[in-house]
Amino acid sequence: QVQLIESGGGLVQAGGSLRLSCAASGRTFSSNAMGWFRQAPGKEREFAAAITWRGGRPLYADSVKGRFTISRDNAKNTVYLQMNSLKPEDTAVYYCAAGSAGGTSAHGYLYWGLGTQVTVSS
């Protein structure tokens, strides 16, 4: 069992930065791939970034590539999403997810946090 709590969301102007954190509880955190997904109002949840359990081979959606960086600290049971050059279209609720499969599909994740709101003003 893994429980996930996101933090770090907020309101930022376009061009600004935010760093999201996802704190995990549970002994199996380090063996899970971790992902960040987001859901904008009226839209389906979409993949943003993912990282393997070892911290290698990060994956990014084309829409965030070059602006977002995912990382993890297994010693702290935490995964991060550094978001730079934010755009109004990045506005969404951001969800942290953990799962043995990982990847870009939500089906690869068994555990989900409740989400944190990110709002980017123009």
C-alpha positions in Angstrom: 0.0 0.0 0.0 1.3 3.5 -0.9 -0.3 6.8 0.1 0.6 9.9 -1.9 0.2 13.5 -0.8 1.0 16.3 -3.3 2.0 19.8 -2.4 3.5 22.9 -4.0 0.7 24.0 -6.2 -0.5 27.6 -6.4 -1.0 30.7 -8.6 1.8 31.9 -10.8 2.2 34.2 -13.7 3.0 33.0 -17.1 6.8 32.4 -17.5 7.1 31.6 -13.8 8.1 28.4 -12.0 6.7 26.0 -9.4 8.0 22.8 -7.9 5.5 20.2 -7.0 6.3 17.5 -4.4 4.7 14.2 -3.8 5.4 12.6 -0.4 4.8 8.9 -0.3 4.2 6.6 2.7 4.7 2.8 2.5 7.6 0.5 2.3 7.2 -0.1 -1.4 7.8 3.4 -2.6 11.3 2.8 -3.9 10.1 -0.1 -6.0 7.4 1.8 -7.8 7.6 3.9 -10.9 6.2 7.4 -10.3 4.2 9.7 -12.6 2.6 13.1 -12.8 -0.7 13.5 -14.5 -2.8 16.6 -14.9 -6.5 17.4 -15.5 -7.7 20.8 -16.8 -11.3 21.8 -16.4 -13.5 20.1 -18.9 -10.7 17.9 -20.1 -9.6 14.3 -19.5 -6.7 13.5 -17.3 -3.4 13.5 -19.3 0.1 12.3 -18.8 2.8 14.9 -17.9 5.9 13.1 -16.7 7.1 9.7 -15.3 10.3 8.2 -13.9 11.4 4.7 -13.2 11.9 3.3 -9.7 15.7 3.8 -10.1 15.2 7.4 -11.2 16.3 6.8 -14.7 14.7 7.2 -18.2 12.3 10.0 -17.5 9.4 10.4 -19.8 7.6 13.6 -20.7 4.6 14.6 -22.7 5.5 16.7 -25.7 3.6 19.6 -24.2 5.9 19.9 -21.2 9.2 18.6 -22.7 12.0 21.0 -22.1 10.1 22.9 -19.4 9.3 20.3 -16.8 11.7 18.0 -14.9 10.7 15.0 -12.9 13.0 13.6 -10.2 12.8 11.4 -7.1 14.6 10.9 -3.8 14.0 7.4 -2.6 15.6 8.2 0.7 13.0 10.8 1.3 10.1 8.9 -0.3 9.5 11.9 -2.5 9.1 12.7 -6.1 9.3 16.2 -7.6 8.1 18.0 -10.6 10.0 21.2 -11.4 7.9 23.3 -13.8 9.5 26.2 -15.6 8.3 28.6 -18.2 4.8 28.0 -17.2 2.0 28.8 -19.6 -1.7 29.4 -19.0 -2.5 26.1 -20.7 -0.5 24.3 -17.9 -3.4 25.3 -15.6 -4.8 22.0 -14.1 -5.0 19.8 -11.1 -1.8 17.8 -10.9 -1.8 14.3 -9.6 1.0 12.1 -8.4 0.8 8.4 -9.1 2.7 5.3 -8.2 2.7 1.9 -9.9 4.9 -1.1 -10.8 4.3 -0.6 -14.5 4.6 3.2 -14.8 4.8 4.6 -18.3 2.6 7.2 -19.9 -0.7 5.5 -19.4 -2.8 5.9 -16.3 -3.3 2.2 -16.3 0.3 1.7 -15.3 -0.4 3.2 -11.9 -2.2 1.7 -9.0 -1.9 4.5 -6.4 -3.0 8.1 -6.8 -2.9 11.3 -4.7 -5.7 13.7 -4.3 -4.1 16.4 -6.5 -2.8 19.9 -6.2 -4.1 22.9 -8.1 -1.8 24.8 -10.4 -3.1 28.0 -11.9 -1.0 30.0 -14.4 -2.3 33.5 -15.2 -1.6 35.3 -18.4 
